[in-house]
């Protein structure tokens, strides 16, 4: 019960369409993607309350990201949160120290996310935090409308996409890296399979 002052067993209110969630390694904070609000809410797990990421305003502000934020993964050192933006074909990177977006391309004026494949949904981090794997559910690499998806590989030291790997049809979100970092498992929603990426 997150609010003992009421009779009900209360959940934690966040934004509209909460979708993905990832917890910092120390367990101190939970990051939640709000799909319909294009934001990320940050929960202080010690008190189970959403924190204000912008004290300059009166409201309790979430973190603005791209359109249709879906998957989210916090790096093993807890320093950054990576968010897939389904409708923008990008990944936003949040600095968890100050809960601000970081600019992945300093050559432009804007705060740039990382461009990946079409309709990125899921994301998973290697145990050492060196790479993030993003499932792109809308990619069709064969060009024949079969719906084959891809996985983008982001090198986190410079936030660059270093590889794109073909998987099955419409990998909507389920993606996981094995604890030893040697394999990536990708759920292919449309064809009822799991692709395994090895090294």
Number of C-alpha atoms within 10 A of each C-alpha: 12 14 14 9 9 9 8 10 10 12 11 11 13 18 17 13 16 19 17 22 19 19 20 19 14 9 12 14 21 19 24 29 32 26 22 15 18 20 24 31 26 26 22 15 13 9 11 18 18 21 16 18 19 15 10 9 9 8 10 13 18 25 20 19 24 22 19 25 32 31 29 29 25 27 25 17 12 19 15 22 22 25 34 35 30 25 15 18 21 26 31 23 27 23 15 18 9 10 20 16 20 15 18 19 15 10 9 9 8 10 14 18 25 20 20 24 24 20 24 34 31 28 29 26 26 20 17 12 18 15 22 23 25 34 35 33 28 21 24 20 15 11 9 8 9 14 19 23 27 27 28 23 21 23 16 17 9 10 20 17 19 10 11 17 14 18 25 23 25 25 33 23 23 18 24 20 20 13 11 9 16 12 15 21 17 28 23 23 16 16 13 11 14 18 16 14 15 9 6
